[in-house]
Amino acid sequence: AGRYAARVFAHAIGFDDAPFDHDWRGDVPVIGTAYARTTLHGVVSGRVRRDGRNSTAELARLVNASPEHLQLILLQGIALAGFNVVNLHALRAQTGKPVLVVARRAPDLARIRSALLTRVPGGARKWALIEAAGPMEPCAGVFVQRAGLTLAQAEAALGAFAAGLILSSSKHTHAIQAAVKPLVALFATIFFVLIGTGMDLSVLNPMQPENREGLIVAAFLLTV
């Protein structure tokens, strides 16, 4: 895993789920954005079941269909679509990529455990996956869970990003912003894509002539 530490910002893919109603029990869209350095390399989308158990398989499918030079999988939380918990070590094994879960605050594990064991079908299995992922570790000002990379490598990957959160008012702000631009852009892209998850994702297909004008405008906005 040592080879990933120095180049983690060069080729990464980050995933997040779309918003959904509290009472929704169907599939939830999942969006991934892949970056090659500061350039958006691609956007992928899939679906996982609300509180289901297919998040690991779906993320592995999306990663394995993406360019082979990806170096890191980033997740904002260990679960998608409510409590569809990702098996970090299985995702690492199925893709050959290290996996890093990032959270700004340490989760209330006692509350999560109680909710899983008393309210969610299959909650005991989901809690076992969370325990197997290991504790959330402090790392460069945030908290992480990881598979396939050391804590030092995780800190190397996220250090500049965390520094930007902590030192945003310091005299080093501009230097930090430049250093973290790739990671910030990656998650910003996820955010803007998720805003439109209510639309038909087929509009992202450049092979359909009616989509090309809109995609050209989107590409322009991503470069300015």
N, C-alpha and C positions, 0 to 999 in steps of 0.2 A: 504493500500500500504506500510505500515511501515515495514512489514516483508521482503521486497525486498532489503532494503538498505545495509545490512551487507553481503549478499551472492550474490550480483549481478554478480561477476566475476565467480562464480562457474558453472552456467549453463546458457549460453546465446546463441542466434542465431543471426547472422548478415547476412544481404542481400545486394547484389549489382547487377547491371545489366551488361551485356556484352557490349563491344564496338559494334557500328553499324555505317554504312555509313550514311552520312548526308541526302541522298535522300531516305533512306530505309523507307518504310511505312508498313511493316508487323510486325510480332511478334519478340520480342527480348528476348533472354534467360535471366533468373534471377537465380542466384546461392545463396544458403544459406549454411552457415557452422555452425554447432552446436558444442559447446565445453562443456565438463564436466571438470571443473577446467583446467588443462593444457593438457587434452587429447581430440583429435578430436573425437567427438561422432558420427558425420555423416555429409553427404553432401546431400542437396536436390536441385532439379532444377525444374524450371517451365518456363512459357513464359507469357509475357505481351505485349499488343499491343502498338506500337509506338504512342505516344501522345494519347493513349486511355483512358479508364476509368475502367479497370479491375484489377489494381494493388492491391487494398485492398482485393478483393475477392481471388486473387491468393496467396498473402502472407498469408492470413488467412488459406487457404487450406493447404499450405505447413507447417505452424506452427502446425496446428491441427493434421497433420499426423506425427508429430515429437514426441519425448518422452515428457510425461506430466510434467516432472520435470524442463523443461525450465523456467527460471525466468525473462528473459528480451529479447525484440526484439530490435536489433540495426539496424538503417538505416543510410547510408551515403547520406543524402539528402531526402527531402520529396517526390520527384518524381523519377520514374523509366522510362527508355525508352523515354527520352525526357520529355514530360509534362504529363505522366500518374501519376497523383498526388495521393498519398496515403491519405486516410481519417484516420488520426491517432486515433481518438476517436472510429470510427467504428472498426478498427483493434484491438484496445484494448478490445472492447466489444465482438467481435467475437472470440477472442482467450483467454481472461482472463489474458493476459500478459501485463505488462507495455511496452510502446513503447518509444524509445529514438532516436531522429534524431540528428546526430552530424555533424557539419561543422567547419572547421578550421577558416573560415572567415564568417562574416555576409553577407548574399546575398544582392544584389541590388534589393530590393523589388519593387521599382518604375519601374525599367527596366523589371522585370519579369511580373508585372501587365500589362504593356504596350504590351509586347509580347503576353501574353495570350489573352487579349481583342481584339487585332487587327490581330493576325496571326493564332491562334489555334482554331479549331472548338470546341465549348463547353467551351471556355476559361473563361466565366463568372462563370460557375460552378466550374472549377478548381481553380480559384482565391478565390472563397468563401471557398473552403477546406483549402487553405493556410491560409486565415484569421482566420478560425475557429481553426486552430492548435495553434494560438497564435504567438507572436513575437519570433524571435530567441533571446534567452537570453544568456548573457555571463555566462559561467559556467566553472570554473577550467581551464581557459585559452583557451577554445574553445567556440562555440556557439551551443545551443541545442534548440530543440522543444520537447515537451514531452506530454505523455498521461498516466495517471495512476500512476505517481510517482511525488513527490515534487521536487522542485529545489535542496533542500538539499540532497535528495536521488540520484538525478542525479549527483550531485557533488561528492558524496561518490563513485558512480560507475565509474566516469571518472577522478577523481582527480589525481590518480597516473599516468594515461595515459597522461593527459595534462601536468603534472609536468615533465614527460619524454621529451615532446616536448620542454618545456621552459628551462629546466635545464640540457639538454643533455651534456653540456660542464662543468658542475659543478663537485665538488668532490663527489657528491652523485650519479653519473651516474650509477654505478654498482647496487646500492641498488634499484634505480628507475627501471632499466631494469628488475630486478628480480620481482618487484612488478607488472609490467604491462605485463609480458610475456603472460598471457592468452589472453588478448584483442589484443595485437599485433599479436599473432599467429593466432587468429581468422580472422583478416582482411588480414593477409598475405596469409592465405589459400584461401580466396576468390580471391585474386589477381592471384595466380598461377592457380587456377581452371579456371578463366576467360581467361587466356592466351590460354587455349585449347578449348574454347567454339566453335571453328569451327569444332571440331571433333564430331563424333557420341557419344552421352552421354551413349549409351548402353554399351560402353566399361567399364563403371563403375559397371556393374552388375556382382557380384561375382558368380552368379549361372551359368554363361556361362564358361565352362572350358577354352576356349581360352583366357579369360581375367585374369585368376588367376595369371599367372606369372607377368604380369604388375602390378597388384594390390598389390602383395607381395612386389615388388620393391618400389611402392609408399608408402606403409605402413612403410617400412624401412626408407625411406627418411624423413617421418613425425616424426620419433622417434629420429633422430639424430640431 
